[in-house]
Amino acid sequence: MYTITDLFDLEHTQAKDYLSKFTYPWEALKGIKDFILALGPTLGEDYTEVSEHVWVHKTAKVFPSAYLGAPCIIGPETEVRHCAFIRGSALVGSNCVVGNSVELKNVILFDNVQTPHYNYVGDSILGYKSHMGAGSITSNVKSDKQLVIVHNGAEQIPTGIKKFGAMLGDYVEVGCNAVCNPGTVIGRHSNVYPTSCVRGVVPAYSIWKDNGTVATKEER
């Protein structure tokens, strides 16, 4: 329930070939920067290199006060709104929203992802049509600074990495002001209640409630 094929439809990202090399999505985090640097020069005439190692599709809308740090790629029809802060190593797909005061760092956003208001997304991968409510964030470093372990019930999966925010599967909805703790993995079509503190693996078609109870949704 936490492999790349469990979580994502790779037809909805330019990182398809890159992600296909891995079993678990967090294995891809270390190489995002190098992947973007290799992909950028191959994008063709529909993209403009607006500054060194920053490629923006001609149909994307980037507001004047937004900051685009290298390397990054902004896909077709995507909006990067006022005061967005893309620190770098960010692949943003098509038809995405990177909203006001949103910070992105070392991330892959699949197509149609929305991070519209006051979100921090670091060392994370957000699947197709996933959405983060206002103020929701990914916490990407443990308070004790130890390596992140993914917890799936009694099972513990060492990742070998210190910085790991969250993996949101396709169609995940994260409620306002929720916190995804380091190593959070949320399966496809799942929902997180507002103000929740989420950790570990949340199965597909589930609802994480604000007291940590997980309910099962009916699959459609």
C-alpha positions as CSV (number, residue, x, y, z in Angstrom):
1,M,0.0,0.0,0.0
2,Y,3.0,2.3,0.0
3,T,4.9,1.6,-3.2
4,I,5.0,4.0,-6.1
5,T,2.6,1.8,-8.1
6,D,0.2,1.7,-5.1
7,L,0.1,5.4,-4.8
8,F,0.4,7.0,-8.2
9,D,-0.7,6.9,-11.8
10,L,2.6,7.8,-13.5
11,E,0.9,8.9,-16.7
12,H,0.2,12.2,-14.9
13,T,3.8,13.4,-14.4
14,Q,6.9,14.2,-16.4
15,A,8.8,12.2,-13.8
16,K,7.3,9.0,-15.0
17,D,10.5,7.4,-16.2
18,Y,12.4,8.7,-13.2
19,L,10.0,7.4,-10.6
20,S,9.7,4.0,-12.5
21,K,13.3,3.3,-11.3
22,F,12.2,3.0,-7.7
23,T,10.0,0.7,-5.6
24,Y,9.2,3.2,-2.8
25,P,8.5,6.9,-3.5
26,W,10.9,8.2,-0.8
27,E,13.8,6.6,-2.7
28,A,13.3,9.2,-5.3
29,L,13.8,12.2,-3.0
30,K,17.6,12.3,-3.1
31,G,17.7,12.6,-6.9
32,I,15.0,15.2,-7.6
33,K,17.5,18.0,-8.1
34,D,19.7,16.1,-10.6
35,F,16.6,14.8,-12.4
36,I,15.3,18.3,-13.0
37,L,18.7,19.6,-14.2
38,A,18.7,16.7,-16.7
39,L,15.1,17.1,-17.8
40,G,15.0,20.9,-18.2
41,P,17.2,21.3,-21.3
42,T,15.1,18.6,-23.1
43,L,11.7,20.3,-22.7
44,G,11.6,22.0,-26.0
45,E,10.3,25.3,-27.4
46,D,7.1,25.3,-25.3
47,Y,9.2,26.1,-22.2
48,T,11.3,29.3,-21.5
49,E,14.3,29.2,-19.3
50,V,13.4,32.4,-17.5
51,S,16.6,32.2,-15.4
52,E,19.4,29.7,-15.1
53,H,17.9,26.2,-14.6
54,V,14.3,27.6,-14.2
55,W,12.0,26.4,-16.9
56,V,8.4,27.8,-17.2
57,H,5.9,26.6,-19.8
58,K,4.6,29.4,-22.0
59,T,1.0,28.8,-20.8
60,A,1.9,29.0,-17.1
61,K,1.0,32.1,-15.1
62,V,3.7,33.3,-12.6
63,F,2.8,36.3,-10.6
64,P,5.4,39.1,-10.3
65,S,6.0,38.6,-6.6
66,A,6.6,34.8,-6.8
67,Y,10.1,33.5,-6.4
68,L,11.3,30.6,-8.5
69,G,14.5,29.1,-7.2
70,A,16.7,26.8,-9.3
71,P,16.3,24.2,-10.4
72,C,12.6,24.0,-11.1
73,I,10.1,23.3,-13.8
74,I,6.6,24.9,-14.0
75,G,4.2,23.0,-16.2
76,P,1.5,24.0,-18.6
77,E,-1.5,26.0,-17.4
78,T,-0.1,26.1,-13.9
79,E,-0.5,29.2,-11.7
80,V,2.2,30.3,-9.3
81,R,0.5,33.0,-7.3
82,H,1.7,36.1,-5.3
83,C,4.4,35.6,-2.8
84,A,4.9,31.9,-3.6
85,F,8.4,30.7,-2.6
86,I,9.8,27.9,-4.7
87,R,13.1,27.3,-3.0
88,G,14.3,24.9,-5.7
89,S,14.3,21.2,-6.8
90,A,10.7,21.4,-7.6
91,L,8.9,19.8,-10.5
92,V,5.4,21.2,-10.8
93,G,3.1,19.5,-13.3
94,S,0.4,20.9,-15.5
95,N,-2.8,22.6,-14.3
96,C,-1.4,23.0,-10.7
97,V,-1.9,25.8,-8.3
98,V,1.0,27.1,-6.1
99,G,-0.8,29.7,-4.0
100,N,0.0,32.7,-2.0
101,S,2.8,32.3,0.6
102,V,3.2,28.6,-0.3
103,E,6.7,27.2,0.0
104,L,8.0,24.3,-2.1
105,K,11.3,22.5,-1.6
106,N,12.6,19.2,-3.1
107,V,9.2,18.1,-4.4
108,I,7.4,16.5,-7.3
109,L,3.8,17.7,-7.9
110,F,1.9,15.6,-10.3
111,D,-0.6,17.2,-12.7
112,N,-3.6,19.0,-11.2
113,V,-2.2,19.3,-7.7
114,Q,-3.4,22.2,-5.6
115,T,-1.4,23.8,-2.8
116,P,-3.4,27.1,-2.8
117,H,-3.0,28.8,0.6
118,Y,-0.1,29.0,3.1
119,N,1.2,25.5,2.6
120,Y,4.7,24.2,3.3
121,V,5.6,21.2,1.1
122,G,9.1,19.9,1.5
123,D,10.8,16.6,0.6
124,S,7.5,15.2,-0.6
125,I,5.6,13.9,-3.6
126,L,2.0,14.8,-4.2
127,G,0.0,12.6,-6.6
128,Y,-2.5,13.5,-9.3
129,K,-5.3,15.8,-8.2
130,S,-4.2,15.8,-4.6
131,H,-5.2,18.9,-2.7
132,M,-3.9,20.5,0.5
133,G,-6.3,22.7,2.4
134,A,-5.3,26.1,3.7
135,G,-2.5,26.0,6.2
136,S,-1.8,22.3,5.9
137,I,1.9,21.4,5.8
138,T,4.3,18.6,5.5
139,S,6.8,18.3,8.4
140,N,9.9,16.9,6.9
141,V,12.4,16.6,9.8
142,K,11.9,14.7,13.1
143,S,12.3,16.7,16.3
144,D,15.2,14.4,17.3
145,K,16.8,14.7,13.9
146,Q,17.0,11.0,13.5
147,L,16.4,9.1,10.2
148,V,12.8,8.8,9.3
149,I,11.0,5.5,9.7
150,V,7.7,4.8,8.0
151,H,5.2,3.2,10.4
152,N,2.6,0.9,9.1
153,G,0.9,-0.5,12.2
154,A,3.5,-2.8,13.8
155,E,5.7,-2.7,10.7
156,Q,8.5,-0.3,10.6
157,I,10.2,0.6,7.3
158,P,13.6,2.4,7.6
159,T,14.1,5.0,4.9
160,G,17.7,5.9,5.5
161,I,17.0,9.6,5.0
162,K,16.7,12.5,7.4
163,K,14.4,14.7,5.4
164,F,11.1,13.1,4.3
165,G,7.8,14.9,4.5
166,A,4.8,13.1,3.0
167,M,3.7,11.0,0.1
168,L,0.2,11.8,-1.0
169,G,-1.4,9.3,-3.4
170,D,-3.7,10.4,-6.2
171,Y,-6.9,12.2,-5.3
172,V,-5.9,12.7,-1.6
173,E,-7.6,15.5,0.3
174,V,-5.8,17.1,3.2
175,G,-7.9,19.3,5.4
176,C,-7.1,22.8,6.5
177,N,-4.3,23.2,9.1
178,A,-3.5,19.5,9.1
179,V,0.1,18.5,9.8
180,C,1.6,15.5,7.9
181,N,4.5,14.3,10.2
182,P,7.8,13.0,8.7
183,G,7.3,9.8,6.9
184,T,3.5,10.1,6.3
185,V,2.2,8.1,3.4
186,I,-1.5,8.5,2.4
187,G,-3.1,6.1,0.0
188,R,-5.2,7.1,-3.0
189,H,-8.6,8.7,-2.6
190,S,-8.1,9.2,1.2
191,N,-9.2,12.2,3.2
192,V,-7.6,13.9,6.3
193,Y,-9.8,15.9,8.6
194,P,-8.9,19.5,9.3
195,T,-6.4,20.2,12.1
196,S,-5.3,16.6,12.2
197,C,-1.8,15.4,13.1
198,V,-1.2,12.6,10.7
199,R,1.6,10.0,10.9
200,G,2.4,6.6,9.4
201,V,0.6,4.9,6.6
202,V,-3.0,5.7,5.9
203,P,-4.6,3.1,3.6
204,A,-6.3,4.0,0.3
205,Y,-10.0,5.0,0.5
206,S,-9.7,6.0,4.1
207,I,-10.7,8.9,6.3
208,W,-8.2,10.1,9.0
209,K,-10.2,11.8,11.6
210,D,-8.9,14.5,14.0
211,N,-8.5,12.1,16.9
212,G,-6.4,9.6,14.8
213,T,-9.3,7.2,14.1
214,V,-9.2,5.8,10.6
215,A,-12.5,5.0,8.9
216,T,-12.9,3.1,5.6
217,K,-14.5,4.8,2.6
218,E,-16.6,2.9,0.1
219,E,-14.5,2.5,-3.1
220,R,-15.9,3.9,-6.3
